[in-house]
Amino acid sequence: MTAGRTWDAVVVGAGPAGSAAARELARRGLAVLLVDRAPFPRWKVCGCCLNARALALLAGMGLGGLAPRCGAVPLGSLRLATIGQQARVPLAGGVALSRTVLDAALADAAVAAGAEFWPGTHAALAGVGEDRRWLSLRRHGREMTVGAGVVLAADGLGGKLVAHETKASPPAAVGSRIGAGAVADDGPAFYERGTVFMACGAGGYLGLVRLEDGRLDLAAALDPALVRRAAGPAHAAAALLREVGWPVPPDLAALEWRGTPALTRQPKRLAAERLFVIGDAAGYVEPFTGEGMAWALAAAAAVAPLAARAAEHWEPSLMREWAARHRSVIAGRQGPCRVAAQVLRRPALARAVVGVLARFPGVARPVVRYLNAPPARAARR
């Protein structure tokens, strides 16, 4: 193993949280290394929606033109269905954009700001020195050790860096659903552009949305028991669509389906010495129409000033400060999704709620307005 250079910050995970954080730190003049274990571009299981809050966060970072340049599809409504009930809820202000395109664009933006990006790189913690964290990196078959004034763990659900630090993976909530997704080259014309479709059943829910290239993205949160009974996520997704009377895309089982660990989870710690946990690795609740992207981007914006201070001079109080800031900026806004997830676990209640929305769609406006509300502008430090 060879010794590499020392960076002010190393960001592990090039999803929206990691790439946006790397860019924010590079804009502050830090020497930043961004790594991801996957080659880029790459596809991830995701609903592929950015709500108005997420777009406002991008604009606050100087990336307001990113989604339009990538061909993002404006969203106008959310169509909900349960057995015997359907509703259409206004959902103006958001867009649909594939994670393949979004994540690559954000990584490119980090590089343009001065960060260095190493895709296809596996990272593991390798100890703490007096003034830096050490990481072991494996890239192109070569192993090296690099130093960092601060490390940002943005390595997704079940974050491995967090597991290394706490000796345990972030625990999943009891009854948590698993994620599953695929992309169809085509699909029934019923699934129109500009609408998010959500089929809700006793065993989970399935979202469908048209992407910028016309393909149909499918993303589900499923009870593991349903997946076992249906002999796989494709058949579980088809069962949900049949339950609500929506057309099943042809050859659904032939698509490349991928899964995720349990979705709802919370790590025991959000920080350690010279280490901050952000994005999905910092805790996750089942999202519905782009909230997850907004949480990730909000985390990037919120952690950047703390990480910049940590790289310059580490103080243990920064760990408590990040936990409090995360609670205020991200965890404190996850309440509506927690409530919605509980409603969807009760079929009779879900039918009643969708029935009310069918007759009075305006009832949803306060919730949509809350989820889409732009964040208060934080002072750059």
Secondary structure, DSSP 8 states (H G I E B T S, - for coil): -EEEEEEEEEEE--SHHHHHHHHHHHHTT--EEEE-SS-SS-------EE-HHHHHHHHHTT-TTHHHHTT-EE--EEEEEETTEEEEEE-TT-EE--HHHHHHHHHHHHHHTT-EEE-SEEEEEEEE-SS-EEEEEEETTEEEEEEEEEEEE---TT-HHHHHHHTS---B-TT--EEEEEEES---TTS-TTEEEEEEETTEEEEEEE-TTS-EEEEEEE-HHHHHHHTSHHHHHHHHHHHHT----TTGGGS--EEEEESSB--S-SEETTEEE-GGGG-B---SSSHHHHHHHHHHHHHHHHHHHHHHS--THHHHHHHHHHHHHTGGG-HHHHHHHHHHTSHHHHHHHHHHHHH-GGGGHHHHHHHH---------
